[in-house]
Amino acid sequence: MLNFIKETIMAPSTRSSNSNVNQNSNVQGLDKDPDKQQQRATAKMQGYKITDNERTRKYGIGANSLEMLLQKAQLKFPLQELHIYLAIDGFEVSDDEYFKSLPAQTLFIVAGPEAVITTDADFEFEKMRQQSPLLKVSDIFYEFIEQHPDKFRRMITEYEQQKQRRALDNGKAHLSLKAEHLEWFEGSEERFQSKEEAMAMRAQTRVRGYYYKTKEELTRNQLYRQNAKARQVINSVLDQFRYLLIGCDYFSMIFNRKCQLKHEMLQQQVGEEQPDAANVPNKRLRQIIKDYTSRHAILDEWSVSLCTDLGDFYCQGAYSDNGNNCSLRHTINPYASRENLILFQVWNLDHQIELSRSILPALVANVKELVSQPQRKCALHNKRIVDISVLEYFLEIFSLKNLKLVHIVCHEKVQRSNHSNGRLLCGDCHEYRIVQELMDLQKSDTTS
């Protein structure tokens, strides 16, 4: 059973980028303003790459604006309604200022507005999956989990007990570089040079998955499709989510053992003291957002690592458990061996307030109330509402404020009685002011 799990646990995570029809990004709706055409004509040309969603063809294209790129992409891929997406994460590029902030040689995917975008990571994994008979059975494996959850939990529990009896060697857990522990970097980790880098990317991938799930559910909602004002609000919320995620590096630190700030749960497990410094992203935009959020203590409490300096992770227990204590004392160190790294896939980040059942429905309900009852007063300041609590929803969807790392045996998939804390805000609400100031910082940085 263990050998079966080792190679089949990682299933592809094809993401949906279901964006609204944006006439500014449609080739048929290009701007005819002579002044803007003159500005584009004098802008610096850069080289980019475009491909289709199936990667059947790839072209190099020179462009100095989003409009020019769309025009040339239309010649290579004659679609009726052409949109472009970033190959790295599937995000649609529809704004010229954002386009100009992207580096040369950025790879774009050309597709229609309803396309299910296959990112670079998804494409490489699917290619590897097609070449490996073991990976092809991953679908069977997940079907088995869904149909026989109790049996699967028993199998995992038995393996954990066997692992404890065998006292697996952790002699290589402290090693970090690829040259020091080659077998750890087999498969999808080959492109990384250190374990910490690979684990940080795994954390980012999970958090990105929540973003795409949120975007998919919100943009497929009936309110989004039928109400223009609601669509504008939801698009703004998604943009703010994205920039907050950029600012915290998609919470890459939660699986990174070199992050000096540790979750308070670790103090209960191993008695460690929490240091005062944290790793800071090195890009200018991330630095600006990080500095601002640090000054206002927006994300610091949740920008922490869940593992010890050696790489030990501890299960935080089932939803029904009190606090962060697992009664079965599950623990794992994915830094120790390739086997542990693969088994770490069955450790889930569990939304305590459920994403699909509580958070997103509450968000949509607040958007509906905002656009249908704009004269309603804020419950805190008794002033007219102007927005929804974007920061609270952000923390509930993406951060350790609401996420708990649990072994699959402790992941209780039952309907829960708790509710989202998101609400409607007025201009005097502290949360509204700090998010607006943060977005103003981002805008000033992209235009400078």
N, C-alpha and C positions, 0 to 999 in steps of 0.2 A: 504494500500500500504506500509506503514511504517513497519508493522509487517512482511510483505512479504520480504522487503528488508533486514531487520535485520538479518535474518537467512540464506539468500541465496546469499548474496553479495560475499562471499568468495569462489572462485572456486579453484580447485587444480591446481598446477603449475608444472606438470610433466615436467622434464627437459630432454633434449637430450644431451647425451655425445657421440658424433659421432667422434671417434678418428681414426687417421690413423693407418694402420696395422703396428705394430712395432715388428720386428722380435726379438728384445732383450727381449720383454715382453711376447712373444709367447713361450709356453712350448716346442714346437718342435725345437726352435732355441736357446736352453740353452747353455751357455758357457762351453766348455770342457777343458779350460786352467787348468792344474794341480795346478799351483801356486794359482790361484783364488779359486779353489776348496779347497785347504788347508786353505786359509784365511777364507773361509766360514765355514769350519769344526770347527775352533777354535773360531768363533764369538759366542757371548752370545745368548742363546735361549730365546725367549719371546713368550708369549701366545697371539694369535689373534683369531678373530671370523670371519667366512665366512658364507654367505647365498646366495641364489639365488635372482633374481630380484623380485620374487613373495613372498619371505619370507616363502616358504613352508618348508624349512629345514634350520637348523642352526648348525654349528659345531665349536668346539674349536680346534685350531691348533697351535702347537708349531713350530716356525721357526726362523732361524737366518739370513735369506736372502730372497730377493724377489724370487729368483729361487726356494728355498725350499718351500716357500709358494705356488708358482704356481704348483710345482710337487704334493704337497699334496692336493691342491684344485682340481687338475685334477682327482685324485682318487675319490673324493667325487662328483664332477660334471663333468663327462666325455664329455666335449664339444670339437668339432673339433678345434676351435680356441679360446682359453680361455684368457680372460683379467680380471683384477680386478679393482674395482672402490671403492672410499671411499663412504660409505653409507651416511655420513653426508651431502655431497654436490655433489656426482656423479663424482668427478674428477678421471680420470684414473691414476693409479700408475704404472709407467713403468720404474722408475729409482731406482736403489738399494739404493743410498745415501738418496734419499727422503724417501724411505720406512723405512730405519733405523732411520729416525728422528721422525717417528710416535710413539706414546706411545703404551704400551702393552694394549691388549684388544680392540684395534681398530677394528671396524666392517667393513669388506669388502664385496662388492657385486661381485659375480662371474657371468660373462655374456660374450656374443660375442662382437666383435668390433663394430657392427652396432646397438647394443641394445639401447633402450630408457630407461635410468636409472631412477628408482623411488627412490628418496632420502628418508631418514627417515621421514622428515617432510611431504613429499608428501604421503608416505605410511600411516602415522598416520591420515592425513586429509582424505584420501580416505576411510580408515576404518570407521572413524567417519561419513563420508558422506553416506556410505552404511547403517549405523545404524539409520540415521536420515532422515525421509521422507522430512523434510523441506530442508535439504541440497541437496537432490537428484534433487530438482527442480531448482538448480542453473543454469544448462545448459539452461533450458527454459527461465530463467531470462535474461541470456546474449544474447540469441537469440532475445528476445524482445527488448533489448537495440539496437542491430544491425539493426533490422527491423523497429523500431519506435524511432529513436534517438530524434527527435523533441518532441514527446509526452513524452518521458522519462525525457527530460530536463525540460519540463513544470511541470511535477509531482514533480521533485526534487525542483524546484524553489518554488512551492506552499508549499511544506513541510518546506523549509527554512523560508518562510514568517510566517507560522504558528508557527514555533519554536520561532521566534523573538517575536511574539505576546504573546506566553505562557510564555516567559522569563524563560526557563528551569533552574532548580536549579543547580548551579555550586558549591554548598556548599561542595562537596567532591573532587573537583578538586585538592586541595592542598595535599590530602592524597597520600601516596606513596606505603606503604607496603601492601601485600596481606591480612594480618590479620586485616587491618584497613578498607578495602573496598572489601570484598569477592566477591560481585556480579560482579565487574569489571573483575575478573579473571576467569569467567566461560568459558567453551569451551577450545579453543587452548591456552589460556593464563594461564591455571592451573599450568603449570610447572615452571612459573616464580614467584619470590618472591617480585618483585617491578614493578611498572608501567614503570619506566624508562628502566629497563632491557627488558621488553616486547616490548616497542616501539623501542628500539635500534635494537632488532632482526627483527622487521618489516622493518626497513630501510635496514638492511643487506640483507633481503630476496629480496627486490626490486632490489637492486644493483646486487646481485648474479644472478637474473633473466636476467639482461642485459649482464652479462658475458656469461651465457649459450646460450643466443640468438646470441651473437657475435660469440662464438665458433662454434655453429651449422651452421650459415650462411657461415662463412669463410671456415670451413672444408668440406662443401658440394659444395663449389664453384668449377667450372670446372678447374680453374687454379691450385687450391690446389691438385686436384686428378690427374692431368696430368703432372705437372711440379715438379720434385723433389726439385729443388732449391727454388722454390716458397713455397713449402710445408715446407721446413726447415725454411724459413724466417717467415712464418705465425705461425709455432709452437713456434718460439722464441718470437714473438710478444705476443702470448697468455700467455707464461710463464712470460714475463715481466708485462703484465696486472695483472696476478695473484699475483705476489709478491708486486706490488704497492698496490693492494687491501688489501693484508695482512697488509701492512704497515700503511694504514689508517683505518684498522678495517672495511673494506667494507663500509666506510662512515656511520657507525652506529650512529654518533652524530647528523645527520640531523633531526631526530625525537626525540632526547633525550633532554628534557628540562633542565637537569642538566649540559649539556655542557655549559661552561661559554662564549665561543665565539659565538656570534649571527650574523645572516645574516644582512647585512646593510639595507635590506628592512624593518626590524623591527624598525629601528630608524625612518623611515618615518611613520610607523603605530602608534607606542607608545612612541616614543621619548626616547628609552633606549640608554644608553651609552655602548659601547662595552668594556668589560674587557680585561686584557692582558694575562690571563692564559688559558690553554686548558687541557682537560683530555688526558692522555697519556696511550696507551695500555700497559699492564703489562708484556706480554711475551717478551723474550729476542730478538727474531727476529723482532718483531714489534717495539720494542724499538730502535733497531739499525736503522731500516729503517726510523722510525719517527724522530730520531735525525738527520739523514742525510738530509731528506727532509726538516726539519725545518731550518737547516743551509743554505740550498739553496733556501728556500721559494718556494718549488715546489707545495705543496698541502695546505699550511696553509690558504690561502685565501678562499679555498672552503671547509675546514674542520670545518664547522660552523653549528649551530642549526638553524632550521627554525621556532622555536616556542619560546614564551616568557618563563620566569621562571615558570609561572603558567601552561603553556601548550597550549596557544592560538596560532593557526595557521591562517595565512591570505592568501587568494588566491592572487597569483601574476599576475592575469589577463590573458586574452587570448593572443595568439601569435601576433595578430594584434594590441594589446594595446601597448602603449608606456611605457617603464619602468616596474616597479613592482606594478602597481596600478590596482586593479580590480574595474571596474566601478559599479559592482553589490555589492561590499563590502562583499563578502563571507568570513565567518570566522567559525572556529570550534575548540573545545577543546576535543580531544579524551581522555584526562586524566580525564574528568569530569564524564563520565558515560559509561556503556557498550554500550548503544545506540549510543552515539557519536563515540565510538571506531569502531563500525561496519560501521557507515556511513562514517568514514574516508577512507574506502576502495574506495569510488567513487572519492576521490581526487587523481589526477594523477601527476606523475613526467613527464612532457612533454619535450621531446627533441626539443629544438628550431631549431637546425640543425638536420634534421631527421636522425635517425639511419640507417634504411634499404634503404632509398632512396638517402642519401648523404654520410654519414660517411663511412659505410662499402664499398660501391662501390669505393669511393675515395681511401680507404686503399688498396683494391685489385688492383686498377689501378696503384698505386705507387709501390706495390710489383712487379707487372708485368714489369714495367719500370726498376726497380732495377735489376731484373734478366736478362732482355733481352737487356738492354743498360747500362752495368756496367761502361762504359767509360764516361757516361754523367757527366757534371759538376754541382756542387751545385750552385744554383742561388745567394747565399749570398757570398760565399768565392771563387767561381770559381775553386773548387777542386773536385776530383772524388768522387761521391756519394758512401756511404757505408751502409746506412740504411734509414728507414723511420722514421718520427717523432712520435715515440711511445708515448711520453708523451702528445703531443697535441691530439692524437686520444684517449688516456686514459681519458683526461679531458673532451673531447666532449662526450664520451660514458657514463662515470660514475659520473661526478661531477656536482656541481651546477653552474659551468661555463656555462654549456649548458642546464641544467635541471631547469625547473621552476615548482613549485608546484601550481597546479590549480584545482579548482572545476570542476567536469565533465561538467558542463554547459559552462565553459570557455575553454574547451579543443577542439580547432579547428583542426579537422582531415582533413586538406587540404594540397595539395602539396605546398611546400614553395620554394622560389627562392634563399635562402641563400645556401652557400656551405661550406664544411669542409675546415679547415685551415691547414690540414695535408700536409706535403711536404716531399721531399727527402733531406737527410742530408749528409754532409761530416764529416770527423773526427774532423774538427775545430769547428763545430756547438756546441754551449753551451748545447743545449738540448741533443745531442748525448753523450757528455762527462759525464753529470751528471747521465744519465740513465745507462751508462756502469759502472760508478763507483758504483752506487747503486747495480747493479747486481753482481759486484765483491765482495762487502760487504756481500751480501747474500751467495755467494759461499764460501767465507772464513769462514763464521759463521757455515755453515752446515758441513764443513770439519774439524772444530776445535774440 
